[in-house]
Amino acid sequence: MEIVLVGRSNVGKSSVIRQLTGKRVQVGKRPGVTRRPIRYRCGKLEVVDMPGFGYMAGMSRARQEEIKTGIVRYLERNRQKILLALEVLDARAFGEIVERWERRGQVPVDIEMFQFLRELGLRPIVVVNKIDLIYPDERDEVLDNVCEKLSMPQPWRQWDDVVVPISARTGEGIPELKRLVRRRLCELNQERLLGYLKR
């Protein structure tokens, strides 16, 4: 069984995994360090760090599309063993990236991915990383904007079972994220037990 982390390049997926699992995880300052799914065993679960999607300096558009297609195919093929998906966003960059794509009349990859995870029935958790780089009095506005762009009505606090602001660098918000992951896993176990009882 798997927990999968997806997100743009350089949003901090590997750092989030390190915080969640305590494992030694390869992280890099430049985008694109993770080029293929990397697995970390945690008891009976595997935490899977997927390659980053979207723009990467020095990488052709065709290669970027190839990586995105590979992620989509992986999620489709392995849907039955994926218990939980976490989509990691960059608190600073998300709004700016979305606006840039919308000005071109396009749907940003981040939003497409969130919708796709929902279509697969994975009820994704949105991990808004690098929140420490946002001034405290601006955080609610930033998080409200994340929710709005992902088609979840404001205010963001009503989505505390979906949206978790964190800093993988400082550890801020990590206890809340761990609690939500545990809660989701418990809910899944209960749903499975109920499924067996209904047979």
Protein Blocks (a to p, Z undefined) as FASTA:
>chain_A
ZZddeddehilmmmmmmmmnopacdddfbehklmbdcdddehjbccdddddedjdehiaf
klmmmmmmmmmmmmmmmmmmmmbdcddddfklmmmmmmmmmmnopacfklmmmmmmmmno
nopadddehklmpcfklmmmmmmmmmmmnopacdfklmmmmbccddfknopoklmmmmmm
mmmmmmmmmmmmmmmmmZZ
